[in-house]
Amino acid sequence: MECPMRLLEVISSYSAVKLVYASTSNVYGKNKEIPFHEGEKLKSPTNVYAVTKIFDEELVTLYCQYGGLQSLGLRFFTVYGPWGRPDMAGLMFAEAMVAGKPFTLYLPEANEGILQRDFTYIDDIVKGVVAALDYVPASCGETFNLAHGQSVPVSDLIR
């Protein structure tokens, strides 16, 4: 948490700089309402990564409110494509299938429904980031979800 604070200190020392930063759909945690909306209260994170991203978003908002730093947060949803992260489910499932090895599928807890994800192709994320560079935020703490916009059952991905 020290790194974002130091980065914000350096950035805020320059005038006319806008910060466009990456966040994650993990900030929505156990929120039940689908689709997720940027304005919803982030109150139920499920892992440490999500907590740190919520902290980052709140910290950036403070630097905007009290220091005038123009900023825009982008929440990425399950990004896939060339040069993807090796720890993402799609790549791990595909590698296991090609090698003929079993893999672990973590299912939701009882009564939590079907495991679904909004898979977003990397080129769409890049387009969103580039568009964000020209966008003028309407308010401090403004964020956008960058997603495909349709959740897919993970079982469909495996098939």
Residue, then its C-alpha position, 0 to 999 in steps of 0.5 A: m500500500e506504500c507504493p500507490m501512496r508514493l506514486l500519487e505523491v509524485i504524480s500530484s507534484y506535476s500540474a495538468v496530469k491525469l492518472v488513468y489506472a487499472s482496478t479490478s472487478n474483484v472489488y465487487g466481492k459478494n455483491k449479488e446484483i448483476p450486472f455490476h454498476e460502478g456506483e455501487k457500494l464496495k462492502s464485501p471483498t472476498n480476497v486481499y487483492a480486492v481490498t488493496k484495489i478498493f484502498d487504491e481507488e479510495l486513495v486516488t479519490l482523496y488525492c482528487q478531492y484534496g489535491g486536485l489530481q484528475s483521475l479515472g479508474l478502469r475495472f477490468f473483468t477477466v481479461y483473456g487473449p494473447w500473452g495472457r496471464p498463466d494463472m488465469a483459468g482459461l489458459m490453465f484449463a486449456e493446458a490441462m486438456v491438451a496434456g490430458k491432465p485433470f484440473t480443479l474447478y472451484l464451484p460457488e458455495a451452496n445457494e450461490g448459483i452458477l459460477q460465471r465470468d464476464f470474459t473480456y478480450i484484451d483488444d477491447i481492454v486496450k481500446g477502453v484504456v486508449a479512450a480513457l486517455d481522452y476522457v475528462p472525468a466528471s467527478c472525483g473517484e469516477t470509474f468505468n467497468l471494462a467488460h464484455g457485458q455478458s456473463v458466461p458460465v465457466s462450464d461453457l468455457i470448459r466445453 
